Amino acid sequence: MASVFLDKWIWITIFSVVLIIVLPLAIVWGILNLPAELRIIATICIIILWGVVAGYKDWIVSKEQQKEQEKAKC
């Protein structure tokens, strides 16, 4: 049982899960502590970045589907 906690991957997993939980909360807390003008700017930046990332993801998925269709034709 003790050797399980010596494995580096268990600690990487634990650290990753903690970051996934804590980081968004810290970002929201930081935004809420900003003055009203900066809060609006930060919110708009998050929305724009979210849209850019979603568009990039859709572009990557369409490229992969296009490659699969080209392979199926051959």
Residue pairs with C-beta under 8 A, 6 or more apart in sequence:
4 10
5 11
31 39
31 42
31 43
32 39
34 42
